[in-house]
Amino acid sequence: MRGLVVDPEPLSRNMMRVALERIGIVCEGFADLAHAEAALKTREFDVVVVDGALPSEGGLNLLRRLRRGRWRGSCVYTAELVTDAQMQELSREIAPRAIFMKPLNFAEVETRLARAIPGAQPGLVHDEAHVPASWSGALRKSRNEFAQRLARWVEELAVAAETAQSQRSGKHAAEARRLAASLAEECRKQAFPIVAETAEAVAVSLDEVLAGRRDIGSKSLWDRVETLLKVMDASLPETATAISTVATDQFEKASTRVLAVASDLDLLRKLADFSERHDIGLLTARSIKEAVRISIRRKFDAALLTEGLPDGGTSLLTEWLRRQPGLSEMPIALMVPSGNDAAQSANAARAQGARFAVPLPIDENAFVAAIARLTKQRARRPARVVLIDDDPEFGEGSRLLFAKHGLTLIYLPSAAGLVQRLDEIRPDLIVADVVLPIISGIEICRQVRAAPDWSTVPVLLTTTQDTPSLRVAAYRAGADGVLNRPLQDDEFVTRVLTTIERMRALRETDPTGALTRAAFLSATRDAFGDGQKALAGALFDVDFFHEINSAYGIAAGDRVLSGVVASIVDVLADDAIVGRWGSDQIAVSIPGESRSGAITRLTRVAQKIRAMTFQSGSGKRFQVSVQLGVSATDRTGANLETLLREVETNLRTAKKARG
């Protein structure tokens, strides 16, 4: 069976292609109608998937034309929003097998397509990304060895064909035909379709000579064979690097599991070698499509991505990973060329959804350090979800469901006293039923939005009576979304995880790469919640910062602060918590560090900052200096809030003392 997917969004297109391939449908994907219609003129398709975002209802018009032409295949429609009236119209006009609302959930797509499309075979397709780890190493080794032999094999075929032509030798023509046929057969087994198809065409041409249908001296025959050999030879570099999914044998049993995505195969092989020596389970991909295949139903501790990935880019892949259950909080690092400015690299990483940048080329020590830094970031406090619902069975079921995804659920049968407990609970998300005793879900929204310290916490409402008027009232009250009950587990968890991650990113991260002030204090509370650790605090103050803004522009000032943050992170790694304290100050707190130890380490940071060179918008280069204030407390057993107030006071004192 053959399938065609037409979707301008690369992630959705690739996800749909992967789903179709997993149920036994060979699939092609296009971003525009012109290429799709050209394919339909030359090939037969059993399944056609179109997206509603195509201009001028192009997707629908395509399906309408197919139906009018008596096409009897299966069609599928995807869109951001489909109303009941639109569904009825689609059913009447194009009779779709399935309609999917975006963003797509892979498990739902695969399951529904397998049930809806006649002849689908769930689980039929197994590639290297899906076979057990014990097979992956052998498969990779086998394909590597075959690729190395491939160029020699093609060269032997070319020599045999040239000899048959020059000597008009039937014996050499038979040998060339044998080589071409065996090459085609083996290439199909090893999944090298380009060489396989070309070799098969050579064999068919030589069959004409051996069967007496074409004279062995025919110039047109040998011109065709020569052209096919050139096509085959030109495809060899691509074929030799097509072994793109590198799966280490120890992935399933490794304590740390990492996804690496880069278009450079040599880089991926280098990372695989590093991983094998450090008990790191690594799976790699060279495109978004391969990354989607590998990530489905897998759990990773961290990911390394490069800039400029083909077919849509790194930020799209990051967005897709953030939507997947179990991967939404996975820390990601961006691999960038080492020639880039440190502050620019850090900003580029954050702009594409990554935590920090890793310079390329990367050596073994830098790779191991990056993985350690990423996995440490994953160990941050699990997100807390407050569920307010008068059905205790739903509360218990949700608790078990959320626990599988690393979420902590606080169940409340009513919202009485909720606002007064927010400081104690410190939720990352509130989920409330619209119909509740005493206080309704909509009223909960209003109260939370009126709480000064918690006005930005996201709130999702659930209801069994979803109407336009109810949604209007919910959104006016400040709700971030309305979920229609009964809730499907996958949809419920995905909406919760996606909402938490989006709000965390907005709430926690400052444009400099540091945490916001509120997030800085929250992270410090998490690190010293037991009140049993010493705390070192520091404040970096940029000299003449306002003059820098006036002379070189606000953008240059932002680059200076980003450079300060990048230097702190580079020297202190993840031992420190870094936050934006004011317009020109960066605050740092270090768990368990003494004052003398903090001074030694932070002095190295200050030296690194003073050695940096920045650039104005007009290209003028300049340097900056900083004043460093350090304070510390070695008190243990103190009340957490008291301890944080002391640290904050010491930081303010350090700023006034200016070092």
C-alpha positions in Angstrom: 0.0 0.0 0.0 1.2 3.5 -0.8 0.3 6.8 1.1 0.6 10.5 0.3 0.7 13.2 3.0 0.3 16.9 2.1 1.0 19.2 5.1 2.9 22.5 5.2 4.1 21.8 8.8 7.1 19.5 8.8 6.5 18.0 12.3 2.9 17.0 11.6 3.8 15.7 8.1 6.6 13.6 9.5 4.5 12.3 12.3 1.8 11.2 9.9 4.3 9.6 7.6 5.9 7.6 10.5 2.4 6.5 11.7 1.5 5.3 8.2 4.8 3.5 7.7 4.4 1.7 11.1 1.1 0.2 9.8 2.6 -1.0 6.6 1.9 1.9 4.2 4.9 3.2 2.2 4.6 6.9 2.4 5.6 10.1 0.6 5.2 13.6 2.0 5.0 17.1 0.5 4.6 20.6 1.9 2.6 22.0 -1.1 -0.1 20.9 -3.5 2.0 21.3 -6.7 4.4 18.4 -5.8 1.5 16.3 -4.5 -0.6 16.7 -7.6 2.5 15.8 -9.8 2.9 12.6 -7.7 -0.7 11.7 -8.1 -0.4 11.9 -11.9 2.4 9.4 -12.0 1.7 7.1 -9.1 -1.3 5.3 -7.5 -2.0 6.0 -3.8 -4.2 4.0 -1.5 -4.2 6.7 1.3 -4.1 10.5 0.9 -3.8 12.7 4.0 -4.3 16.5 3.6 -4.2 19.4 6.0 -6.7 22.2 6.3 -3.9 24.8 6.4 -3.2 24.5 2.7 -4.1 27.8 1.0 -7.5 28.4 -0.6 -8.9 25.1 0.7 -6.4 23.4 -1.6 -6.4 20.2 0.4 -10.2 19.8 0.4 -10.4 20.6 -3.3 -7.8 17.9 -4.0 -9.8 15.3 -2.1 -13.0 16.5 -3.9 -11.4 16.0 -7.3 -10.2 12.6 -6.3 -13.7 11.5 -5.2 -15.3 12.9 -8.4 -12.7 10.9 -10.3 -14.0 7.7 -8.8 -10.9 7.2 -6.6 -11.8 4.6 -3.9 -8.8 5.0 -1.6 -8.8 6.2 2.0 -8.6 9.9 2.8 -7.6 11.5 6.1 -8.1 15.2 7.1 -6.1 17.2 9.7 -6.7 20.7 10.9 -6.2 23.0 13.9 -10.0 23.2 14.5 -12.9 21.3 13.0 -16.4 22.1 14.2 -19.3 19.7 14.2 -20.8 21.3 11.2 -17.5 21.0 9.3 -17.3 17.4 10.2 -20.7 16.7 8.8 -19.8 18.5 5.6 -16.5 16.6 5.3 -18.3 13.3 5.8 -20.7 14.1 3.1 -18.2 15.4 0.5 -15.1 13.3 0.9 -16.0 10.5 3.3 -12.8 10.6 5.3 -11.6 7.5 7.2 -10.4 9.8 10.0 -10.3 13.5 11.1 -7.5 14.6 13.4 -7.3 17.8 15.4 -3.9 19.4 15.9 -1.5 19.2 17.7 -1.4 15.5 16.7 -0.9 12.9 19.4 1.1 10.1 17.8 -0.4 7.2 19.8 -3.9 8.3 18.8 -3.0 8.8 15.2 -1.4 5.4 14.8 -4.2 3.6 16.7 -7.0 5.2 14.7 -5.3 4.8 11.3 -4.7 1.1 12.0 -8.4 0.6 12.7 -9.8 2.9 10.0 -7.7 2.0 6.9 -8.6 -1.3 5.2 -5.5 -3.5 4.8 -3.4 -1.7 7.4 -1.1 -4.0 9.3 -0.2 -2.6 12.7 3.4 -3.2 13.8 4.4 -4.5 10.3 7.3 -2.0 9.7 10.4 -2.4 12.0 13.4 -0.3 11.3 16.5 0.2 13.4 14.8 2.7 15.6 12.3 0.0 16.8 14.1 -3.3 16.9 15.3 -4.5 20.3 18.7 -3.1 21.4 20.3 -6.5 21.2 19.6 -6.4 17.4 20.5 -2.8 16.8 24.3 -3.1 17.1 24.4 -6.1 14.7 22.1 -4.3 12.3 24.3 -1.2 12.3 27.5 -3.2 11.9 26.0 -5.2 9.0 24.8 -2.1 7.1 28.1 -0.3 7.7 30.1 -3.3 6.3 27.7 -3.5 3.3 28.1 0.2 2.6 31.8 -0.1 2.6 31.6 -3.0 0.0 29.1 -1.2 -2.1 31.5 1.1 -4.0 33.7 -1.9 -5.0 30.6 -3.9 -6.1 29.4 -1.1 -8.3 32.9 -0.7 -9.7 33.0 -4.4 -10.6 29.7 -4.0 -12.4 31.0 -1.0 -14.4 34.1 -2.9 -15.5 32.1 -5.9 -16.6 29.6 -3.7 -18.6 32.5 -1.7 -20.2 34.2 -5.0 -21.2 31.0 -6.4 -22.6 30.5 -3.3 -24.7 34.1 -2.9 -26.0 34.6 -6.6 -26.8 31.0 -7.3 -27.7 31.3 -10.2 -25.3 28.1 -12.2 -24.4 30.1 -13.8 -21.5 30.9 -10.4 -19.9 27.4 -9.2 -20.6 26.1 -12.2 -18.6 28.5 -11.5 -15.8 27.4 -7.9 -15.7 23.8 -9.0 -15.6 24.5 -11.4 -12.7 26.3 -8.6 -10.8 23.5 -6.2 -11.4 20.8 -8.6 -10.3 22.6 -9.7 -7.1 23.4 -6.1 -6.3 19.7 -5.1 -6.6 18.6 -8.0 -4.4 21.1 -7.3 -1.6 20.5 -3.5 -1.7 16.8 -4.1 -1.1 17.6 -6.3 1.9 19.9 -3.7 3.3 17.4 -0.8 2.6 19.4 1.0 -0.1 16.5 1.6 -2.5 18.3 4.0 -4.9 21.1 1.6 -5.8 18.6 -1.3 -5.9 16.3 0.3 -8.4 19.2 1.5 -10.6 20.9 -1.9 -10.5 17.6 -3.6 -11.4 17.2 -1.3 -14.4 20.7 -2.3 -15.6 19.8 -6.0 -15.3 16.6 -5.5 -17.3 18.6 -3.7 -20.1 21.2 -6.6 -20.2 18.4 -9.1 -20.3 17.4 -7.7 -23.7 20.9 -8.5 -25.1 21.0 -12.0 -23.5 17.5 -12.8 -24.8 18.4 -11.7 -28.3 16.0 -8.8 -28.4 18.7 -6.2 -28.7 22.0 -6.3 -30.6 25.0 -6.4 -28.3 26.6 -3.5 -30.3 23.5 -1.2 -29.9 24.8 2.2 -29.0 21.4 3.2 -27.4 21.6 0.2 -25.2 25.1 1.0 -23.8 24.3 4.7 -23.5 21.4 3.8 -21.3 23.5 1.4 -19.2 26.3 4.0 -18.9 23.7 6.6 -17.7 22.3 4.2 -15.1 25.8 3.5 -13.9 26.5 7.2 -13.5 23.3 7.6 -11.5 24.3 4.6 -9.3 27.8 6.0 -8.8 26.4 9.5 -7.9 24.1 7.9 -5.3 26.9 6.1 -3.5 28.0 9.0 -1.2 24.4 9.5 -0.2 24.0 5.7 0.3 27.1 5.3 2.3 25.9 7.9 4.8 22.4 6.7 4.9 23.1 4.6 7.9 21.7 7.4 10.0 20.2 5.8 13.1 23.0 4.6 15.4 21.7 2.6 18.3 24.2 1.4 21.0 23.7 -2.0 22.4 23.6 -0.8 25.9 20.8 1.7 25.4 18.1 -0.3 27.2 20.2 -1.0 30.2 22.1 2.3 30.5 21.6 4.5 33.5 21.6 7.6 31.3 19.7 7.7 28.0 20.4 10.4 25.4 18.9 11.4 22.1 21.4 13.1 19.6 20.1 14.7 16.4 22.5 16.1 13.8 22.8 16.0 10.0 26.6 15.2 10.3 27.0 11.4 10.4 30.7 11.7 11.5 29.6 13.8 14.5 27.0 11.2 15.4 29.5 8.3 15.2 31.9 10.3 17.4 29.2 10.8 20.0 28.3 7.1 19.8 32.0 6.2 20.5 32.1 8.5 23.5 28.9 7.0 24.8 30.1 3.4 24.6 33.1 4.3 26.8 31.0 6.0 29.5 27.9 3.8 29.9 25.7 6.3 28.2 22.8 4.9 26.1 22.7 6.9 22.9 20.2 6.9 20.0 20.9 9.2 17.1 19.0 10.6 14.1 19.8 12.9 11.1 16.4 14.5 10.6 13.2 15.4 12.3 11.5 12.3 10.8 14.1 9.9 12.2 14.0 11.7 15.6 10.2 11.3 15.7 10.6 7.6 15.0 13.1 7.1 17.7 11.3 9.2 20.3 8.0 7.4 20.1 7.3 5.6 23.3 10.8 6.0 24.5 12.1 7.8 27.6 15.3 9.9 27.4 17.1 11.7 30.1 18.6 14.4 27.8 18.9 15.5 24.2 21.7 17.1 22.1 20.5 18.8 18.9 22.4 20.8 16.3 21.3 24.0 14.6 19.9 24.0 11.1 18.4 20.5 11.0 16.7 19.7 7.7 13.0 19.6 7.1 11.9 22.3 9.4 14.6 23.1 11.9 15.6 22.5 15.4 13.0 24.6 17.1 10.2 22.6 15.5 11.7 19.3 16.8 12.1 20.8 20.3 8.4 21.9 20.2 7.4 18.3 19.2 9.5 16.8 22.0 7.9 19.1 24.5 4.4 17.8 23.6 5.3 14.2 24.2 4.3 12.4 27.5 7.5 11.7 29.4 9.6 14.0 27.4 8.1 17.4 28.2 10.7 18.2 30.9 13.6 16.5 29.1 16.6 19.0 29.2 18.0 19.8 25.7 21.4 21.3 24.7 22.1 22.9 21.4 25.4 22.1 19.6 26.8 25.2 17.9 30.0 26.1 16.0 32.7 27.2 18.5 33.4 30.4 16.6 30.1 31.9 17.7 30.1 34.5 20.5 29.3 32.8 23.8 26.4 35.1 24.6 25.0 34.8 21.1 25.2 31.0 21.3 23.4 31.0 24.7 20.6 33.2 23.2 20.4 31.0 20.1 20.1 27.9 22.3 17.3 29.4 24.4 15.5 30.7 21.3 15.3 27.1 20.0 14.0 25.6 23.3 17.4 24.4 24.6 18.9 25.1 28.1 22.4 25.9 27.0 24.9 25.7 24.1 27.7 23.2 23.5 30.6 24.3 21.3 31.5 22.2 18.2 33.8 20.4 17.5 33.1 18.5 20.8 35.7 16.4 22.5 35.0 13.5 24.9 35.4 15.5 28.1 33.0 18.2 26.9 30.4 15.6 25.8 30.5 13.9 29.2 30.3 17.2 31.0 27.3 18.3 28.9 25.4 15.1 29.6 26.1 15.4 33.3 24.9 19.0 33.2 21.7 18.0 31.4 20.8 15.1 33.6 21.4 17.2 36.7 18.9 19.7 35.3 16.4 17.0 34.8 16.5 16.2 38.5 14.7 19.5 39.4 11.6 19.4 41.6 8.7 17.5 40.0 5.9 19.7 38.9 3.0 20.0 41.3 -0.6 19.8 40.1 -3.5 20.8 42.3 -6.7 18.9 41.2 -9.9 20.2 42.7 -12.8 17.7 42.0 -15.6 16.3 44.2 -15.1 12.8 42.7 -12.4 11.0 44.8 -12.1 8.1 42.4 -11.2 10.5 39.6 -8.7 12.1 42.0 -7.0 8.7 42.7 -7.0 7.7 39.1 -5.4 11.0 38.2 -2.8 10.6 40.9 -1.7 7.2 39.5 -1.7 8.5 36.0 0.3 11.6 36.8 2.9 9.7 38.8 3.8 7.8 35.7 4.8 11.1 34.1 6.8 12.4 37.1 4.1 14.8 38.3 3.1 15.3 41.9 -0.7 15.5 42.4 -2.4 17.3 45.3 -6.0 16.3 45.4 -8.6 18.6 47.0 -12.4 17.8 47.1 -13.2 21.5 47.3 -11.5 24.9 46.8 -12.3 26.2 50.3 -9.1 27.9 51.6 -7.2 27.3 48.4 -5.9 30.8 48.0 -4.6 30.8 51.6 -2.7 27.6 51.0 -1.0 28.5 47.7 2.2 29.6 49.4 2.3 26.3 51.1 1.5 24.1 48.1 3.3 26.2 45.5 1.5 24.6 42.5 2.7 24.7 38.9 -0.8 24.1 37.6 -4.4 24.0 38.9 -7.0 21.7 37.4 -10.6 22.3 38.6 -14.0 21.1 37.7 -16.4 23.8 36.7 -19.2 22.4 38.9 -18.0 22.2 42.5 -19.6 22.7 45.9 -19.2 26.1 47.6 -16.8 27.6 45.0 -17.1 26.9 41.2 -14.1 26.3 38.9 -14.7 29.7 37.3 -14.7 31.5 40.6 -11.4 29.6 41.5 -9.9 31.2 38.4 -11.0 34.7 39.5 -9.6 34.2 43.0 -6.2 32.9 41.7 -5.9 35.7 39.2 -6.5 38.2 42.1 -3.7 36.6 44.3 -0.6 38.9 43.7 2.0 36.1 44.1 0.1 33.5 42.1 -1.8 35.4 39.4 0.3 33.7 36.7 -0.2 30.1 37.7 -2.0 28.3 34.9 -5.6 27.0 35.5 -7.3 24.3 33.4 -11.1 23.7 33.8 -12.9 20.5 33.2 -16.6 20.2 32.3 -19.2 17.7 31.1 -21.3 20.5 29.5 -19.0 22.3 27.1 -20.8 25.2 25.5 -19.6 28.4 23.8 -21.0 30.5 26.6 -19.2 28.5 29.3 -15.9 28.8 27.4 -16.3 32.5 27.1 -17.0 32.8 30.9 -14.0 30.6 31.6 -11.6 32.5 29.5 -12.9 35.9 30.8 -12.2 34.6 34.4 -8.6 33.8 33.3 -8.7 30.1 32.5 -5.8 28.8 30.3 -8.0 26.0 28.8 -11.2 24.0 29.0 -11.1 20.2 28.9 -14.3 18.3 27.9 -15.1 15.3 30.1 -14.8 12.3 30.1 -11.0 12.8 29.7 -8.8 10.6 27.7 -5.6 9.8 29.6 -3.2 10.7 26.8 -5.0 14.0 26.1 -5.3 14.9 29.8 -1.6 14.3 30.6 -0.4 15.9 27.4 -2.4 19.1 28.0 -1.1 19.3 31.6 2.5 18.7 30.7 2.4 21.1 27.8 0.8 23.9 29.8 3.3 23.5 32.7 6.3 23.6 30.4 5.1 26.6 28.5 4.3 28.5 31.6 7.5 27.5 33.3 9.5 28.8 30.3 7.6 32.1 30.3 7.7 32.5 34.1 11.2 31.3 34.9 13.5 32.4 32.1 14.8 35.9 31.6 16.1 37.0 28.2 19.6 36.9 29.5 19.3 33.2 30.2 19.1 33.6 33.9 16.1 32.8 36.0 13.6 35.6 36.8 13.8 36.9 40.3 10.7 34.9 41.4 12.1 31.7 39.8 15.5 32.3 41.4 13.9 32.5 44.8 11.8 29.4 44.1 14.8 27.4 43.0 16.7 28.5 46.0 13.9 27.3 48.2 13.9 23.9 46.5 17.6 23.6 47.0 17.6 24.5 50.7 14.1 23.3 51.7 15.5 21.2 54.6 17.2 24.1 56.2 20.3 22.0 56.7 22.8 23.5 54.3 25.1 26.4 54.1 24.4 29.0 51.5 26.7 31.3 49.6 25.2 34.2 47.7 26.7 36.7 45.3 25.8 39.7 43.3 27.4 40.7 40.0 27.1 44.4 39.3 28.1 45.7 35.8 30.1 48.9 36.0 28.6 51.9 34.1 25.8 49.7 32.7 23.5 52.7 31.9 26.4 54.4 30.1 26.9 51.2 28.0 23.2 51.3 27.0 23.4 55.0 26.1 26.7 54.7 24.1 26.2 51.3 22.4 22.4 50.6 22.5 20.1 48.5 24.7 20.7 45.4 22.5 24.5 45.7 23.4 23.6 46.0 27.1 21.5 42.8 26.8 24.4 41.0 25.2 26.6 42.1 28.1 24.2 40.6 30.7 23.9 37.4 28.6 27.7 37.2 28.6 27.8 37.6 32.4 25.3 34.7 32.7 27.1 32.5 30.2 30.4 33.1 32.1 28.8 32.2 35.5 27.3 29.0 34.0 30.5 28.1 32.2 32.7 28.3 35.3 30.3 27.1 38.0 28.3 24.6 35.8 25.2 23.5 37.7 26.5 24.0 41.2 25.0 27.5 41.2 21.5 29.0 40.8 21.6 32.1 38.6 18.9 34.8 38.5 18.2 38.3 37.2 18.1 40.5 40.3 17.7 44.0 38.7 18.3 46.0 35.6 22.1 45.5 35.8 22.6 42.8 38.4 22.9 39.1 38.3 22.4 37.1 41.5 23.9 33.7 42.3 23.3 31.3 45.1 25.5 28.2 45.6 24.3 25.2 47.6 26.6 24.1 50.5 29.4 26.5 49.6 31.4 28.5 52.2 32.2 32.2 51.8 35.9 31.6 51.1 35.1 28.9 48.5 32.6 31.1 46.8 35.0 34.0 46.6 37.6 31.8 44.9 35.2 30.4 42.3 33.4 33.7 41.6 36.6 35.6 41.2 37.4 33.3 38.3 34.0 34.2 36.8 34.8 37.9 37.2 38.1 37.4 35.4 36.4 35.6 32.6 33.9 38.4 32.2 36.7 41.1 32.1 38.4 39.2 29.3 35.4 39.1 27.1 34.9 41.4 24.1 31.4 42.7 23.2 30.2 44.4 20.0 27.8 47.3 19.5 25.2 47.4 16.7 27.6 49.6 14.6 30.4 47.0 15.0 32.4 48.9 17.7 34.1 46.5 20.1 34.3 47.1 23.9 35.0 45.4 27.2 33.3 45.6 30.6 34.2 45.2 34.2 32.1 44.0 37.1 32.0 44.5 40.9 31.4 41.3 42.9 29.8 41.1 46.2 29.8 37.8 48.1 27.9 36.8 51.3 27.3 33.5 53.0 25.6 31.9 55.9 26.6 28.6 57.6 23.5 28.4 59.8 21.7 25.1 59.8 18.4 24.1 61.0 17.0 27.6 60.4 13.6 28.3 59.1 13.7 28.3 55.3 12.0 31.6 54.9 14.3 33.2 57.5 17.3 31.8 55.7 16.2 33.2 52.3 15.6 36.6 53.8 19.1 36.6 55.3 20.6 35.7 52.0 18.6 38.4 50.2 19.7 41.0 52.8 23.3 39.9 52.4 23.1 40.2 48.6 21.7 43.8 48.9 24.5 44.6 51.4 27.1 43.2 48.9 25.7 45.4 46.2 26.1 48.5 48.4 29.6 47.5 49.4 30.4 46.8 45.7 32.9 44.1 46.4 
